[in-house]
Amino acid sequence: MAGFGGISGELQAKLLFMNVLLGITGGIAAYKTPDLVRRLRGRGADVQIIMTSSAEEFVTGTALQAVSGRPVRTNLWDKEAEAAMSHIELARWADVVLIAPATAEIMARLASGAAADLLTTLCLATEAPLAIAPAMNRVMWENPAVQANRKTLEDRGVRILGPGHGLQACGETGVGRMLDPDEIAVIVCGPQLAAMSGERLLRGKTVLVTAGPTREPIDPVRYITNRSSGKMGYAMANAALAQGARVVLISGPVSLAEPRGMDVIHVRTAEQMYTATHDNIADVDVFVAAAAVSDYRPADLAKQKIKKSKATMSLDLVRSQDILDSVARLDDAPFTVGFAAETENVRDYALGKLENKKLDMIIANRVGDDCGFDRDDNTVNVFWRDGEREFATSAKIDLAHQIVRLIAERFAATRGADTQPKLTVVAIKE
Ligand SMILES: Cc1cc2nc3c(=O)[nH]c(=O)nc-3n(C[C@H](O)[C@H](O)[C@H](O)COP(=O)(O)O)c2cc1C
């Protein structure tokens, strides 16, 4: 890893030499943990593994010792290991404790404050932030007991990473998959560490984020939309939440897991998004317009399905109301951040939009077949009145965290808030 820009020596040292205590529990996703260790180490972390006895059924300590370069700990009563580094020393050694995969069982043990084994004892004995990546069958995940434990842990400040949506080992599809090892490594080793360590640059602030595409109906079965997946907007909402903000997310139709800890309002059309935005804008400090709102909608909505009759047909389209512009022009406008997704002349169009719409900040990204929409990574340039910053290609969740810190910095500088960040934004180039 190289290329930190404008970052304090202390955080740089932490990012480079972070000690991750990785707890592995007995879920099928444990087979992915050698890859997770490799990715954590690739990002500069030193990894000490603790396995539960169930985890040993899924992945061998030998493999994990080989990839982590450290003996794996499994037993609280291992006299030799305890003599080398006691569980209390291990608990102090950790900069972050990560449990991946986290079973329903470990969530229950953590929620109850149990300390019958090495991993749970360590979790009680450490002051390091705790992050868990749950992985289980979708019905287990939805079980009220598991959800109650999730809430208890979340309320105590445990960071819940995922779970993601998709095909599961049991053959079912739903929410419960462990996040990809790289996604977890990015969160644990990236600038999000700062948020996990208690940084709350937007504490007491309300952030409203729009995300995803809109759907403009043509008839009861057809609509006009675009390729936006909502991933960037959802990542921005989660990053604002991590910085202590109250977050309202207004989402167009997406197939992403419902984010937790924020107010989510689902809409379909540009008009609904406009109304929902203005209904909720009153106390908003920062408005982030990440949605790809249809610029045009059909002038008329056919009541019945349009039949195939003529060789050609044309649709009359009318302009949608411009949500970003309408918020930026409010008398008491919040700090307003727009996105400019362009296929060409990205910089010129972005600067034009910043000026014309009187925005506080604009995030410009090129979109096309190979970049931007419906991907997990993004490359952006951020512009404001008297400055700009370029961000190297990174995972959207990582980028979002960096951009939200920049927003907090600019918000504090221009609105005189008491949220001046202590550090400048970290740009990780790999
Ligand atoms: C083949 C198999 C796969 C399992 N996969 C999961 C899983 O993905 N998630 C989960 O929460 N439990 C899973 N379990 C159940 C756990 O292994 C069990 O609850 C165990 O007590 C967990 O203990 P631990 O949390 O201490 O590792 C699985 C069990 C078996 C036999």
The ligand as an SDF file (V2000), in Angstrom:
LIG
                    3D

 31 33  0  0  0  0  0  0  0  0999 V2000
  -22.6660  -27.6540    7.7900 C   0  0  0  0  0  0  0  0  0  0  0  0
  -23.0030  -26.5520    8.7540 C   0  0  0  0  0  0  0  0  0  0  0  0
  -23.0390  -25.2530    8.3220 C   0  0  0  0  0  0  0  0  0  0  0  0
  -23.3610  -24.2150    9.2080 C   0  0  0  0  0  0  0  0  0  0  0  0
  -23.3840  -22.9340    8.7450 N   0  0  0  0  0  0  0  0  0  0  0  0
  -23.7480  -21.9460    9.5750 C   0  0  0  0  0  0  0  0  0  0  0  0
  -23.7890  -20.6010    9.1000 C   0  0  0  0  0  0  0  0  0  0  0  0
  -23.4920  -20.3140    7.9450 O   0  0  0  0  0  0  0  0  0  0  0  0
  -24.1610  -19.6290    9.9720 N   0  0  0  0  0  0  0  0  0  0  0  0
  -24.4980  -19.9050   11.2640 C   0  0  0  0  0  0  0  0  0  0  0  0
  -24.8550  -18.9790   12.0000 O   0  0  0  0  0  0  0  0  0  0  0  0
  -24.4430  -21.1650   11.7470 N   0  0  0  0  0  0  0  0  0  0  0  0
  -24.0720  -22.1870   10.9410 C   0  0  0  0  0  0  0  0  0  0  0  0
  -24.0290  -23.4610   11.4120 N   0  0  0  0  0  0  0  0  0  0  0  0
  -24.3430  -23.7030   12.8340 C   0  0  0  0  0  0  0  0  0  0  0  0
  -23.1510  -23.3830   13.7220 C   0  0  0  0  0  0  0  0  0  0  0  0
  -22.0020  -24.1030   13.3350 O   0  0  0  0  0  0  0  0  0  0  0  0
  -23.4970  -23.6690   15.1740 C   0  0  0  0  0  0  0  0  0  0  0  0
  -24.5320  -22.7880   15.5880 O   0  0  0  0  0  0  0  0  0  0  0  0
  -22.3280  -23.5460   16.1110 C   0  0  0  0  0  0  0  0  0  0  0  0
  -22.7770  -23.8060   17.4280 O   0  0  0  0  0  0  0  0  0  0  0  0
  -21.6520  -22.2090   16.0280 C   0  0  0  0  0  0  0  0  0  0  0  0
  -20.6590  -22.1080   17.0280 O   0  0  0  0  0  0  0  0  0  0  0  0
  -19.6130  -20.9130   17.0890 P   0  0  0  0  0  0  0  0  0  0  0  0
  -20.3900  -19.6590   16.8950 O   0  0  0  0  0  0  0  0  0  0  0  0
  -19.0090  -21.0070   18.4340 O   0  0  0  0  0  0  0  0  0  0  0  0
  -18.5980  -21.1280   16.0240 O   0  0  0  0  0  0  0  0  0  0  0  0
  -23.6810  -24.5100   10.5460 C   0  0  0  0  0  0  0  0  0  0  0  0
  -23.6310  -25.8430   10.9790 C   0  0  0  0  0  0  0  0  0  0  0  0
  -23.3160  -26.8350   10.1040 C   0  0  0  0  0  0  0  0  0  0  0  0
  -23.2910  -28.2510   10.6150 C   0  0  0  0  0  0  0  0  0  0  0  0
  1  2  1  0
  2  3  1  0
  2 30  2  0
  3  4  2  0
  4  5  1  0
  4 28  1  0
  5  6  2  0
  6  7  1  0
  6 13  1  0
  7  8  2  0
  7  9  1  0
  9 10  1  0
 10 11  2  0
 10 12  1  0
 12 13  2  0
 13 14  1  0
 14 15  1  0
 14 28  1  0
 15 16  1  0
 16 17  1  0
 16 18  1  0
 18 19  1  0
 18 20  1  0
 20 21  1  0
 20 22  1  0
 22 23  1  0
 23 24  1  0
 24 25  2  0
 24 26  1  0
 24 27  1  0
 28 29  2  0
 29 30  1  0
 30 31  1  0
M  END
$$$$
